[in-house]
Amino acid sequence: MDNEKRYSTRIKSERCDKIKISSVAAVFLVCSIVIFATRYRQDIWNFDRENGNDHQIENVATGSDASEEASEEKTTEKITTEAATTEKPTTEKVTTEASETEETTTAASSEEGGSTVKYVNIKDPDTSSKGNDWYDKKLYTPGNVTDDAYFDTAVLIGDSRTEGLSLYTGMSNLDAFCSKGLNIEKVMTEPIVSTSDGMLTALEALKQKDYENIYISFGVNELGWIYEDVFIEDYKAFIDAIREIQPNATIYVENILPVSKALSDEDEIYNNSNIKAFNKLLKRMCKDYGDIIYLDVASSVTVDGVLPADASTDGRHCNQEYCEKWLDYIRQNVYIKK
């Protein structure tokens, strides 16, 4: 019996020792992990970012920063250019080419708005038709088109609604880069302009001719997009790309035309409530830029907040009569750079 007790006591002692050793090892392991994680926390976080877990946030921040930097660069460029034009020549030798350039610059600066002003009344414009436009009054003067030769200086860019405007109004001297189903994302890459050299994207077509006035109209095809901020970011990207190509042009962002009451009441996406929300985003975007004009063309075709039933056969696209109203609003509400 004594031997059995001693044997049992020894077994229990060995088990206790094993438990103690295991417990100490577990505590040591946990402490080691905590110390390692604390010490190398920054390295682990950096590794996680490099492998794409923070990719979306970085893209959004970079896009915003890029827009601000581009805006600052353009402002600096403008100031530098203005300073250069007022600087007196420091050398006695002046070439004929430089002399001609200086004369041209002087002649252009004597008129507001370049050649556009020849076709616009800015002395006593009729503003009775003006809707809820937004523009910086320090930068622009409102006016009315007095001659349709104004449209020689302009281009419309948009979707099927803009396509209808171009076709129904029959303006032979108005360039229109538009297509059915086009949206603010596709316009950057989709060939839609037919030329003798083949099909071009809107941005490629903008390189073929100088424009003083650029009208952009998108939004109805984007109403079904899940994220509203993506719509605005794509809009900004397109505007920035236009500015790279046409830095001196006045850019108009047309708000989204309403749809009919019948369509709005039955459709969860293409309704006037969503359109109003998107228009608020567009107006805010124009204010953020400061020198982009928000043009309330919707006010020219809206009756009691909707597109009238007799204005469209599908509740979405304007017929000829209402396209004329739309174009007439553009005529009556232009803005000339001071």
Summary of the structure (lengths in Angstrom):
residues: 338
radius of gyration: 32.0
end to end distance: 113.4
largest distance: 125.0
contacts: 937
relative contact order: 0.11
helix: 56%
strand: 13%
